[in-house]
Amino acid sequence: MRITQEMLIKIAKDHVAKRVRKENDLVAVYLTGSVSQGDPLLGGSTDIDLIFVHKEEPPLKREVLRVSYEISLDIEHHHQSYYTYHRRLRQNPWIGFALCNHQNILLDRDHWLEFIQASVSARFDSPENVYGRAQQFGEKARTLWFDLDDPQEVDWEDWIALYFKAVGTAANAIACLNGPALTTRRFMLDFASRAETLERLPLVGELTRLLGNENMNEDIFKEWLPVWEETLESANEQVDCPPNISKVRKAYFLQSVEAMAESGSLHAVLWPMIETWHQALTCLEDKEPHQKWQQFLAALGFQEEQRENLLSELDEFIDQAERLLEGYKNEFNL
């Protein structure tokens, strides 16, 4: 089956039409993510990101639904009040971009969303709003770094999870100077293109080192790929499994990671593996999955006695992000 953007949009429209007949409180529905940007496939799989806006408080914040093995619907639910201060959405690094695309609207009762879009689109790309979207990540990354530098004893698994969160946040501080926040699957692929636009390609190498790519190779990938897959499957047996790693998204992550590895982009597979692996562990209490996670990290060179080195290298990366932000601020006299 040949998956096209047109096919995916039709699937989305058909689903919205069915939901409208069942849910009387729907105010608006719009597309976000890769389908709306015209480049949805990675490894032959994709998801269709939708936001449903309700008059009443929605019972779910997020749901993931199967369309086929390669396609899923990822639906985020908002109460209408979320858009009360709509001008603030100009500095939202995720849905702000979607709201600026008028082709994304799939449902809009009484042209309510058109009004929101008009407000968000106004000066969305102004320097102060670009800086605002990036700066929030820069400030958060430094806060996380201070948390990591806290001298009190923190369990290694919790510490390394916070470390990866800080790395991702710092990368977004850089990436948001010329685009939306990075997504899990395309994290390294998109960061590379953003860094190139900023004429800061060396940052790609520094980011990959922070994620353990100096020790990553095909043998490690082949050895740990089935363990990662097994961990995600185990998480799906739990009632509190995070929606992001739902079993209906198996192809979404597995096929994309395999495709990146096969295409020579092995450096890009670690972020989606690390991000989803840790999410799976949050709902697994058995010791074995956590022990395997530690072994995988050790294979990448992440060991508890390396905390100070990791902290120092992360500090330098955040410093570079902060210098970029400061340079942007000065350039536009913000």
Residue frames as qw, qx, qy, qz and C-alpha x, y, z in Angstrom:
[[0.000, 0.888, 0.460, 0.000, 0.00, 0.00, 0.00],
 [0.413, 0.333, -0.004, 0.848, 1.35, 3.39, -1.01],
 [0.281, -0.740, -0.468, 0.392, 0.88, 5.90, 1.79],
 [0.299, 0.469, 0.178, 0.812, 0.52, 9.51, 0.67],
 [0.018, -0.082, -0.368, 0.926, -0.18, 12.78, 2.40],
 [0.477, -0.099, -0.298, -0.821, -3.55, 12.96, 0.63],
 [0.645, -0.214, -0.724, -0.119, -4.49, 9.51, 1.94],
 [0.382, -0.181, -0.645, 0.637, -3.53, 10.45, 5.49],
 [0.170, 0.023, 0.134, -0.976, -5.53, 13.67, 5.40],
 [0.595, -0.159, -0.492, -0.615, -8.56, 11.76, 4.10],
 [0.576, -0.220, -0.756, 0.218, -8.21, 9.27, 6.97],
 [0.159, -0.132, -0.460, 0.864, -8.11, 12.18, 9.40],
 [0.362, -0.042, -0.138, -0.921, -11.17, 13.84, 7.88],
 [0.636, -0.199, -0.660, -0.347, -13.15, 10.58, 7.92],
 [0.469, -0.225, -0.717, 0.463, -12.29, 10.02, 11.57],
 [0.028, 0.081, 0.269, -0.959, -13.29, 13.56, 12.51],
 [0.489, -0.132, -0.391, -0.769, -16.62, 13.13, 10.70],
 [0.631, -0.269, -0.726, -0.037, -17.36, 10.01, 12.77],
 [0.355, -0.203, -0.581, 0.704, -16.41, 11.71, 16.03],
 [0.169, -0.081, -0.005, -0.982, -18.53, 14.78, 15.32],
 [0.597, -0.273, -0.531, -0.536, -21.61, 12.57, 15.14],
 [0.689, -0.329, -0.616, 0.192, -20.84, 11.16, 18.58],
 [0.450, -0.360, -0.337, 0.745, -19.38, 14.14, 20.43],
 [0.099, 0.865, 0.437, 0.226, -21.56, 17.24, 20.48],
 [0.355, -0.885, -0.024, 0.301, -19.05, 19.40, 22.33],
 [0.673, -0.003, 0.306, 0.673, -16.38, 19.50, 19.64],
 [0.086, 0.878, 0.074, -0.464, -15.53, 23.08, 18.73],
 [0.421, 0.791, -0.395, -0.202, -12.59, 22.53, 16.38],
 [0.902, -0.147, 0.334, 0.233, -10.13, 19.95, 15.10],
 [0.378, 0.863, -0.313, -0.120, -6.82, 20.65, 13.41],
 [0.934, 0.183, -0.153, 0.266, -3.76, 18.79, 12.18],
 [0.243, -0.875, 0.413, 0.076, -0.30, 19.11, 13.65],
 [0.720, -0.314, 0.590, 0.187, 2.95, 17.26, 13.06],
 [0.296, -0.289, 0.695, 0.588, 4.54, 15.75, 10.00],
 [0.357, 0.514, 0.755, 0.194, 1.33, 15.11, 8.03],
 [0.125, 0.935, 0.264, -0.204, 0.57, 18.81, 8.00],
 [0.198, -0.768, 0.388, 0.469, 4.17, 19.56, 6.98],
 [0.717, 0.593, -0.211, -0.300, 4.09, 17.26, 3.96],
 [0.407, 0.498, -0.759, 0.100, 6.82, 14.80, 5.02],
 [0.748, -0.415, 0.180, -0.486, 5.01, 12.19, 7.12],
 [0.989, 0.020, -0.147, -0.022, 6.80, 8.91, 6.38],
 [0.029, -0.707, 0.692, -0.143, 9.88, 7.53, 8.09],
 [0.160, -0.186, 0.967, -0.066, 10.58, 3.85, 7.61],
 [0.278, -0.217, -0.788, -0.504, 7.25, 3.49, 5.82],
 [0.326, -0.577, -0.724, 0.191, 5.28, 4.40, 8.95],
 [0.021, 0.344, -0.054, 0.937, 3.68, 7.51, 10.36],
 [0.062, -0.533, -0.749, 0.387, 1.07, 8.86, 12.71],
 [0.006, 0.633, 0.381, 0.674, -1.60, 11.48, 12.13],
 [0.251, -0.222, -0.518, 0.787, -1.39, 14.13, 14.83],
 [0.177, -0.633, -0.489, -0.573, -4.68, 15.82, 15.64],
 [0.055, -0.063, -0.546, 0.833, -5.88, 18.26, 18.27],
 [0.244, -0.603, -0.697, -0.302, -9.54, 18.14, 19.32],
 [0.011, -0.152, 0.320, -0.935, -10.90, 21.26, 21.04],
 [0.287, -0.482, -0.826, -0.049, -13.91, 20.70, 23.34],
 [0.294, -0.654, -0.072, -0.693, -16.47, 22.93, 25.03],
 [0.806, -0.554, 0.025, -0.206, -16.56, 20.55, 27.99],
 [0.294, -0.670, 0.682, -0.008, -13.60, 19.16, 29.91],
 [0.732, 0.305, -0.556, -0.251, -12.41, 16.17, 27.83],
 [0.902, -0.393, 0.111, -0.137, -12.23, 12.81, 29.64],
 [0.880, -0.035, 0.151, 0.449, -8.84, 12.04, 28.07],
 [0.117, -0.830, 0.241, 0.489, -5.84, 14.25, 27.49],
 [0.214, 0.545, -0.689, -0.427, -4.45, 11.99, 24.80],
 [0.853, 0.094, 0.480, -0.182, -5.43, 8.87, 22.89],
 [0.055, 0.477, -0.742, -0.468, -3.65, 6.79, 20.27],
 [0.800, 0.272, 0.376, -0.379, -5.75, 4.76, 17.83],
 [0.457, -0.147, 0.764, 0.432, -4.77, 2.16, 15.27],
 [0.581, 0.555, -0.121, -0.583, -5.53, 2.73, 11.59],
 [0.917, 0.298, -0.266, 0.009, -3.19, 0.06, 10.24],
 [0.855, -0.283, -0.075, 0.428, 0.12, -1.44, 11.33],
 [0.533, 0.196, 0.069, 0.820, 1.96, 1.47, 9.70],
 [0.074, -0.483, -0.131, -0.863, -0.50, 4.27, 10.56],
 [0.308, -0.498, -0.714, 0.384, -1.96, 5.49, 13.84],
 [0.099, -0.803, -0.222, -0.544, -3.98, 8.46, 15.01],
 [0.459, -0.180, -0.489, 0.719, -2.41, 10.47, 17.84],
 [0.162, -0.739, -0.390, -0.524, -5.10, 12.73, 19.29],
 [0.264, -0.075, -0.486, 0.830, -4.54, 15.42, 21.89],
 [0.188, -0.735, -0.614, -0.219, -7.62, 16.86, 23.60],
 [0.191, 0.082, -0.247, 0.946, -7.89, 20.47, 24.74],
 [0.002, -0.733, -0.606, 0.308, -10.57, 22.35, 26.60],
 [0.316, 0.796, 0.291, 0.427, -11.57, 25.53, 24.78],
 [0.349, -0.934, 0.006, 0.074, -10.23, 27.62, 27.64],
 [0.767, -0.196, 0.256, 0.555, -6.70, 26.59, 26.62],
 [0.435, 0.410, 0.365, 0.714, -6.99, 29.20, 23.85],
 [0.160, -0.902, -0.370, 0.152, -8.26, 32.07, 25.99],
 [0.203, -0.845, 0.258, 0.422, -4.92, 33.87, 25.94],
 [0.867, 0.412, 0.248, 0.129, -4.28, 33.00, 22.32],
 [0.307, 0.900, -0.286, 0.117, -1.52, 35.55, 21.73],
 [0.496, -0.630, 0.597, -0.038, 0.67, 33.56, 24.11],
 [0.898, 0.151, 0.410, 0.052, 0.51, 30.68, 21.63],
 [0.497, 0.835, -0.231, 0.048, 2.83, 32.66, 19.37],
 [0.002, -0.682, 0.703, -0.200, 5.56, 31.41, 21.67],
 [0.864, -0.121, 0.440, -0.211, 4.31, 27.82, 21.80],
 [0.001, 0.561, -0.733, -0.384, 7.06, 25.78, 20.07],
 [0.303, 0.106, 0.943, 0.088, 4.70, 22.92, 19.24],
 [0.301, 0.625, 0.720, 0.013, 1.18, 23.92, 18.26],
 [0.041, 0.747, -0.002, -0.664, 2.00, 27.53, 17.39],
 [0.044, -0.314, 0.696, 0.644, 3.33, 26.40, 14.02],
 [0.119, 0.342, 0.915, 0.178, 0.28, 24.27, 13.33],
 [0.096, 0.753, 0.515, -0.398, -2.04, 27.16, 14.13],
 [0.020, 0.629, -0.259, -0.733, -0.29, 29.29, 11.53],
 [0.011, -0.068, 0.841, 0.537, -1.20, 26.86, 8.74],
 [0.550, 0.170, 0.178, -0.798, -4.78, 27.50, 7.62],
 [0.631, 0.189, -0.644, -0.389, -4.79, 24.23, 5.66],
 [0.163, 0.128, -0.914, 0.348, -4.68, 22.31, 8.94],
 [0.467, 0.018, 0.406, -0.785, -8.28, 23.02, 9.96],
 [0.143, -0.116, -0.948, -0.261, -10.55, 19.96, 9.73],
 [0.253, -0.691, -0.672, -0.085, -13.42, 21.30, 11.83],
 [0.189, -0.014, -0.223, 0.956, -14.22, 24.85, 12.88],
 [0.076, -0.703, -0.707, -0.017, -17.64, 25.68, 14.28],
 [0.047, -0.961, -0.256, 0.094, -18.63, 29.33, 13.81],
 [0.542, 0.684, -0.161, 0.462, -15.11, 30.12, 12.49],
 [0.596, -0.799, 0.074, 0.012, -13.82, 30.15, 16.06],
 [0.812, -0.242, 0.254, 0.467, -10.45, 28.61, 15.15],
 [0.505, 0.612, 0.213, 0.570, -9.95, 30.99, 12.24],
 [0.197, -0.937, 0.019, -0.286, -10.05, 33.86, 14.71],
 [0.747, -0.585, 0.249, 0.194, -7.46, 32.13, 16.92],
 [0.790, 0.177, 0.293, 0.509, -5.26, 31.42, 13.90],
 [0.284, 0.832, 0.122, 0.462, -5.36, 35.03, 12.76],
 [0.397, -0.893, 0.160, -0.140, -4.18, 36.19, 16.16],
 [0.817, -0.378, 0.337, 0.276, -1.43, 33.57, 16.52],
 [0.730, 0.415, 0.279, 0.466, -0.17, 34.12, 12.96],
 [0.096, 0.960, -0.001, 0.263, 0.27, 37.84, 13.50],
 [0.016, -0.825, 0.510, -0.243, 3.97, 38.44, 14.18],
 [0.970, -0.224, 0.088, -0.030, 4.52, 34.73, 14.82],
 [0.850, 0.220, -0.015, 0.479, 7.90, 34.89, 13.06],
 [0.002, 0.935, -0.158, 0.317, 8.95, 38.18, 14.65],
 [0.452, 0.431, -0.642, 0.445, 12.36, 38.05, 16.39],
 [0.327, -0.390, 0.533, -0.676, 10.83, 38.49, 19.85],
 [0.888, -0.059, 0.136, -0.436, 8.57, 35.47, 19.37],
 [0.821, 0.345, -0.440, 0.119, 11.30, 33.30, 17.81],
 [0.192, 0.467, -0.638, 0.582, 13.56, 34.21, 20.72],
 [0.584, -0.310, 0.369, -0.653, 10.76, 33.54, 23.21],
 [0.959, 0.053, -0.129, -0.246, 10.18, 30.04, 21.86],
 [0.732, 0.344, -0.488, 0.329, 13.88, 29.17, 22.03],
 [0.009, -0.547, 0.502, -0.670, 14.64, 30.95, 25.29],
 [0.775, -0.367, 0.168, -0.486, 12.15, 28.90, 27.30],
 [0.972, 0.073, -0.197, 0.102, 14.16, 25.79, 26.41],
 [0.464, 0.520, -0.427, 0.575, 17.44, 27.50, 27.21],
 [0.338, -0.544, 0.390, -0.661, 16.26, 28.51, 30.67],
 [0.925, -0.211, 0.064, -0.311, 14.82, 25.05, 31.35],
 [0.858, 0.288, -0.343, 0.250, 18.03, 23.32, 30.24],
 [0.216, 0.523, -0.508, 0.649, 20.10, 25.37, 32.67],
 [0.625, -0.427, 0.278, -0.591, 17.63, 24.69, 35.50],
 [0.990, -0.013, -0.104, -0.098, 17.90, 20.96, 34.81],
 [0.630, 0.446, -0.453, 0.446, 21.69, 21.24, 34.80],
 [0.171, -0.538, 0.480, -0.671, 21.61, 22.80, 38.27],
 [0.869, -0.248, 0.135, -0.407, 19.38, 19.93, 39.43],
 [0.930, 0.214, -0.262, 0.146, 21.94, 17.45, 38.08],
 [0.403, 0.513, -0.455, 0.606, 24.74, 19.32, 39.85],
 [0.604, -0.636, 0.108, -0.468, 22.96, 19.08, 43.22],
 [0.144, 0.493, -0.820, 0.252, 25.38, 17.37, 45.66],
 [0.667, -0.165, 0.538, -0.489, 22.68, 15.33, 47.38],
 [0.256, -0.120, 0.940, 0.190, 22.53, 11.65, 46.52],
 [0.680, 0.350, -0.013, -0.643, 20.27, 10.83, 43.57],
 [0.813, 0.060, 0.579, 0.027, 19.65, 7.33, 42.26],
 [0.264, -0.307, 0.617, 0.675, 21.69, 6.76, 39.07],
 [0.230, 0.429, 0.800, 0.352, 18.69, 5.78, 36.98],
 [0.020, 0.892, 0.412, -0.184, 16.86, 8.95, 37.99],
 [0.251, -0.708, 0.234, 0.617, 19.99, 11.03, 37.41],
 [0.286, -0.097, 0.704, 0.643, 20.64, 9.72, 33.91],
 [0.183, 0.661, 0.708, 0.169, 16.98, 10.20, 32.98],
 [0.074, -0.919, -0.173, 0.347, 17.26, 13.84, 34.05],
 [0.348, -0.466, 0.481, 0.656, 20.51, 14.12, 32.11],
 [0.287, 0.263, 0.758, 0.524, 18.86, 12.99, 28.87],
 [0.054, 0.847, 0.527, -0.049, 15.99, 15.38, 29.50],
 [0.212, -0.816, 0.094, 0.529, 18.47, 18.23, 29.86],
 [0.356, -0.177, 0.647, 0.650, 20.27, 17.23, 26.66],
 [0.215, 0.535, 0.741, 0.343, 17.01, 17.20, 24.71],
 [0.066, -0.907, -0.345, 0.232, 15.93, 20.53, 26.17],
 [0.284, -0.651, 0.298, 0.638, 19.24, 22.18, 25.29],
 [0.328, 0.092, 0.732, 0.590, 19.02, 20.83, 21.73],
 [0.121, 0.746, 0.638, 0.144, 15.56, 22.37, 21.41],
 [0.181, -0.831, -0.078, 0.520, 16.89, 25.75, 22.56],
 [0.221, -0.379, 0.558, 0.705, 19.08, 25.70, 19.45],
 [0.207, 0.287, 0.843, 0.406, 16.58, 24.08, 17.07],
 [0.073, 0.778, 0.604, -0.155, 13.76, 26.49, 17.89],
 [0.121, -0.595, 0.146, 0.781, 15.72, 29.41, 16.49],
 [0.276, 0.321, -0.521, -0.741, 14.54, 28.25, 13.06],
 [0.508, -0.099, -0.750, -0.412, 11.64, 25.85, 13.48],
 [0.741, -0.486, -0.089, -0.454, 9.30, 24.01, 15.82],
 [0.534, -0.536, 0.625, -0.191, 10.36, 21.83, 18.73],
 [0.264, 0.357, -0.868, -0.221, 12.05, 18.58, 17.74],
 [0.883, -0.125, -0.054, -0.449, 10.02, 15.38, 17.63],
 [0.731, -0.429, 0.529, -0.029, 11.16, 12.06, 19.05],
 [0.885, 0.254, 0.348, 0.177, 11.64, 10.10, 15.83],
 [0.580, 0.690, 0.075, 0.425, 13.31, 12.84, 13.78],
 [0.467, -0.851, -0.012, 0.237, 15.21, 14.39, 16.68],
 [0.541, -0.443, 0.400, 0.592, 18.75, 14.06, 15.28],
 [0.466, 0.413, 0.573, 0.533, 17.75, 14.29, 11.61],
 [0.041, 0.909, 0.325, 0.258, 15.99, 17.61, 12.13],
 [0.466, -0.813, 0.076, 0.340, 18.60, 18.94, 14.56],
 [0.616, -0.108, 0.429, 0.652, 21.27, 18.44, 11.91],
 [0.295, 0.609, 0.470, 0.567, 19.36, 20.51, 9.35],
 [0.234, -0.948, -0.209, -0.050, 18.63, 23.25, 11.90],
 [0.595, -0.615, 0.204, 0.477, 22.27, 23.41, 12.98],
 [0.549, 0.178, 0.464, 0.672, 23.35, 23.64, 9.34],
 [0.093, 0.834, 0.389, 0.380, 20.96, 26.56, 8.76],
 [0.396, -0.916, -0.005, 0.071, 22.48, 28.30, 11.78],
 [0.538, 0.674, -0.430, 0.268, 25.98, 27.52, 10.41],
 [0.399, -0.591, 0.599, -0.364, 26.72, 25.51, 13.54],
 [0.859, 0.153, -0.440, -0.212, 27.20, 21.99, 12.15],
 [0.329, 0.326, -0.783, 0.415, 29.81, 21.04, 14.81],
 [0.488, -0.230, 0.448, -0.713, 26.96, 21.09, 17.32],
 [0.889, 0.071, -0.256, -0.374, 25.62, 17.92, 15.68],
 [0.661, 0.255, -0.651, 0.273, 28.75, 16.03, 16.63],
 [0.031, -0.293, 0.610, -0.735, 28.64, 17.39, 20.15],
 [0.708, -0.122, 0.151, -0.679, 25.01, 16.38, 20.57],
 [0.885, 0.125, -0.418, -0.162, 25.62, 12.87, 19.29],
 [0.426, 0.289, -0.708, 0.483, 28.49, 12.47, 21.77],
 [0.337, -0.251, 0.463, -0.780, 26.23, 13.56, 24.62],
 [0.849, 0.001, 0.025, -0.528, 23.88, 10.74, 23.62],
 [0.720, -0.321, 0.615, 0.015, 26.58, 8.06, 23.58],
 [0.804, 0.577, 0.007, -0.146, 27.14, 7.80, 19.84],
 [0.103, 0.744, -0.660, -0.025, 30.92, 7.56, 20.21],
 [0.312, -0.249, 0.908, -0.126, 30.38, 3.98, 21.40],
 [0.741, 0.360, 0.364, -0.435, 27.41, 3.16, 19.16],
 [0.080, 0.372, -0.780, -0.497, 27.92, 0.71, 16.31],
 [0.664, 0.041, -0.485, -0.567, 25.94, -1.82, 14.29],
 [0.482, -0.022, -0.858, 0.180, 26.76, -4.67, 16.66],
 [0.023, 0.136, 0.614, -0.777, 25.43, -2.79, 19.68],
 [0.495, 0.119, -0.092, -0.856, 22.35, -1.76, 17.72],
 [0.659, 0.034, -0.659, -0.360, 21.58, -5.31, 16.63],
 [0.353, -0.040, -0.843, 0.404, 22.20, -6.68, 20.12],
 [0.024, 0.237, 0.570, -0.786, 19.95, -4.21, 21.94],
 [0.368, -0.034, -0.371, -0.852, 17.21, -3.62, 19.38],
 [0.566, -0.288, -0.729, -0.257, 15.23, -6.74, 20.43],
 [0.356, -0.294, -0.654, 0.599, 15.71, -5.90, 24.13],
 [0.117, 0.123, 0.068, -0.983, 14.29, -2.42, 23.53],
 [0.494, -0.121, -0.543, -0.668, 11.36, -3.90, 21.61],
 [0.524, -0.277, -0.796, 0.119, 10.73, -6.42, 24.40],
 [0.174, -0.231, -0.491, 0.822, 10.72, -3.63, 26.99],
 [0.316, 0.032, -0.156, -0.935, 8.11, -1.66, 25.03],
 [0.575, -0.189, -0.695, -0.388, 5.96, -4.78, 24.74],
 [0.420, -0.269, -0.746, 0.442, 6.22, -5.39, 28.49],
 [0.036, 0.146, 0.255, -0.955, 5.14, -1.82, 29.18],
 [0.442, -0.070, -0.417, -0.792, 2.07, -2.34, 27.01],
 [0.516, -0.281, -0.809, -0.017, 0.92, -5.09, 29.36],
 [0.218, -0.276, -0.554, 0.755, 0.60, -2.49, 32.13],
 [0.061, 0.794, 0.605, 0.003, -2.57, -0.46, 32.67],
 [0.130, -0.914, -0.031, 0.382, -0.55, 2.74, 33.09],
 [0.652, 0.094, 0.410, 0.631, 1.48, 2.36, 29.89],
 [0.015, 0.562, -0.053, -0.825, 2.18, 5.85, 28.45],
 [0.667, 0.627, 0.319, -0.247, 0.08, 6.48, 25.30],
 [0.225, 0.811, -0.436, -0.317, 3.17, 7.53, 23.39],
 [0.025, 0.402, -0.905, -0.137, 4.52, 3.97, 23.37],
 [0.775, 0.148, 0.368, -0.492, 1.18, 2.24, 22.84],
 [0.594, -0.048, 0.764, 0.249, 1.40, -1.03, 20.91],
 [0.566, 0.723, 0.397, 0.004, -0.45, 0.55, 17.99],
 [0.175, 0.945, -0.259, -0.096, 2.66, 2.71, 17.50],
 [0.813, -0.298, 0.422, 0.267, 5.06, -0.23, 17.30],
 [0.691, 0.449, 0.328, 0.461, 5.78, 0.27, 13.60],
 [0.058, 0.982, 0.048, 0.172, 5.99, 4.02, 14.15],
 [0.357, -0.824, 0.438, 0.041, 9.12, 3.61, 16.26],
 [0.782, -0.198, 0.555, 0.203, 10.51, 0.21, 15.25],
 [0.706, 0.524, 0.365, 0.306, 10.40, 0.67, 11.48],
 [0.166, 0.972, -0.081, 0.145, 11.74, 4.21, 11.64],
 [0.481, -0.723, 0.487, 0.093, 14.70, 3.19, 13.80],
 [0.786, 0.023, 0.558, 0.265, 15.50, 0.25, 11.53],
 [0.556, 0.760, 0.245, 0.232, 15.23, 2.46, 8.45],
 [0.051, -0.965, 0.254, -0.043, 17.61, 5.06, 9.88],
 [0.629, -0.495, 0.574, 0.172, 20.14, 2.38, 10.77],
 [0.759, 0.282, 0.526, 0.258, 19.92, 0.79, 7.32],
 [0.421, 0.869, 0.155, 0.208, 20.32, 4.14, 5.58],
 [0.622, 0.273, -0.239, 0.694, 23.55, 4.93, 7.38],
 [0.186, -0.659, 0.105, -0.721, 22.03, 7.30, 9.94],
 [0.668, -0.253, -0.659, 0.233, 22.90, 5.15, 12.94],
 [0.210, 0.057, -0.390, 0.895, 23.60, 8.31, 14.95],
 [0.383, -0.238, -0.118, -0.885, 19.89, 9.15, 14.73],
 [0.651, -0.270, -0.669, -0.235, 18.49, 5.98, 16.32],
 [0.378, -0.054, -0.700, 0.603, 19.65, 6.57, 19.89],
 [0.215, -0.088, 0.252, -0.940, 17.27, 9.39, 20.81],
 [0.711, -0.150, -0.266, -0.634, 14.02, 7.56, 19.95],
 [0.723, -0.065, -0.677, 0.120, 15.36, 4.41, 21.61],
 [0.270, 0.034, -0.582, 0.766, 16.46, 6.21, 24.78],
 [0.337, -0.141, 0.090, -0.927, 13.32, 8.34, 25.03],
 [0.772, -0.144, -0.327, -0.525, 10.84, 5.48, 24.61],
 [0.649, 0.018, -0.711, 0.271, 12.89, 2.99, 26.64],
 [0.095, 0.060, -0.556, 0.823, 12.84, 5.26, 29.65],
 [0.541, -0.124, -0.037, -0.831, 9.11, 5.91, 29.22],
 [0.780, -0.080, -0.578, -0.226, 8.52, 2.16, 29.26],
 [0.478, 0.040, -0.709, 0.517, 10.50, 1.75, 32.48],
 [0.216, -0.242, 0.289, -0.901, 8.28, 4.25, 34.30],
 [0.777, -0.148, 0.024, -0.612, 5.50, 1.65, 34.43],
 [0.852, 0.108, -0.512, 0.036, 7.66, -1.47, 34.95],
 [0.539, -0.735, 0.304, -0.277, 8.49, -2.53, 38.50],
 [0.982, -0.054, 0.050, 0.172, 10.37, -5.77, 37.81],
 [0.421, -0.737, 0.346, 0.399, 14.12, -5.44, 38.30],
 [0.704, 0.073, 0.555, 0.437, 15.14, -7.21, 35.09],
 [0.424, 0.784, 0.315, 0.326, 14.04, -4.50, 32.59],
 [0.175, -0.976, 0.128, -0.003, 15.81, -1.86, 34.68],
 [0.664, -0.467, 0.479, 0.334, 18.98, -3.97, 34.85],
 [0.662, 0.364, 0.491, 0.434, 18.97, -4.40, 31.07],
 [0.168, 0.960, 0.139, 0.175, 18.55, -0.65, 30.67],
 [0.416, -0.833, 0.323, 0.171, 21.64, -0.12, 32.85],
 [0.724, -0.120, 0.552, 0.396, 23.56, -2.63, 30.74],
 [0.508, 0.697, 0.373, 0.342, 22.54, -0.83, 27.55],
 [0.064, -0.994, 0.067, -0.056, 23.69, 2.48, 29.00],
 [0.613, -0.590, 0.445, 0.279, 26.99, 0.91, 30.06],
 [0.721, 0.255, 0.497, 0.410, 27.51, -0.33, 26.50],
 [0.309, 0.853, 0.211, 0.364, 27.18, 3.31, 25.40],
 [0.474, 0.292, -0.329, 0.762, 29.67, 4.46, 28.03],
 [0.371, -0.622, 0.031, -0.689, 27.19, 5.80, 30.57],
 [0.674, -0.224, -0.640, 0.294, 28.29, 4.69, 34.02],
 [0.413, -0.860, -0.300, 0.019, 27.70, 6.24, 37.41],
 [0.613, -0.484, 0.055, 0.622, 31.34, 7.15, 37.95],
 [0.386, 0.268, 0.388, 0.793, 31.13, 9.31, 34.80],
 [0.051, -0.847, -0.516, 0.119, 28.66, 11.78, 36.32],
 [0.245, -0.750, 0.056, 0.611, 31.15, 14.64, 36.59],
 [0.274, -0.144, 0.619, 0.722, 32.39, 14.22, 33.02],
 [0.109, 0.557, 0.755, 0.328, 28.85, 14.05, 31.67],
 [0.139, -0.863, -0.378, 0.305, 27.88, 17.12, 33.65],
 [0.282, -0.576, 0.264, 0.721, 30.88, 19.07, 32.34],
 [0.207, 0.082, 0.717, 0.661, 30.19, 18.16, 28.70],
 [0.006, 0.717, 0.685, 0.125, 26.52, 19.02, 29.10],
 [0.222, -0.786, -0.169, 0.551, 27.48, 22.35, 30.67],
 [0.235, -0.331, 0.462, 0.789, 29.53, 23.24, 27.60],
 [0.106, 0.374, 0.781, 0.488, 26.69, 22.31, 25.24],
 [0.109, -0.826, -0.538, 0.127, 24.21, 24.45, 27.19],
 [0.281, -0.628, 0.084, 0.721, 26.77, 27.28, 27.21],
 [0.192, -0.024, 0.618, 0.762, 26.85, 27.17, 23.42],
 [0.023, -0.638, -0.727, -0.251, 23.07, 27.24, 23.25],
 [0.235, -0.821, -0.324, 0.407, 23.04, 30.23, 25.59],
 [0.276, -0.428, 0.305, 0.805, 25.64, 32.03, 23.48],
 [0.122, 0.293, 0.726, 0.610, 23.56, 31.45, 20.35],
 [0.135, -0.777, -0.614, -0.015, 20.48, 32.83, 22.09],
 [0.297, -0.728, -0.086, 0.612, 22.42, 35.83, 23.38],
 [0.261, -0.156, 0.507, 0.807, 23.76, 36.48, 19.88],
 [0.022, 0.532, 0.729, 0.431, 20.26, 36.32, 18.42],
 [0.236, -0.816, -0.454, 0.267, 18.98, 38.67, 21.12],
 [0.298, -0.589, 0.134, 0.739, 21.73, 41.20, 20.44],
 [0.260, 0.114, 0.647, 0.707, 21.32, 40.97, 16.67],
 [0.103, -0.608, -0.624, -0.480, 17.69, 42.05, 16.89],
 [0.004, -0.319, 0.292, -0.901, 18.10, 44.40, 19.86],
 [0.594, -0.478, -0.575, -0.296, 15.65, 42.46, 22.00]]
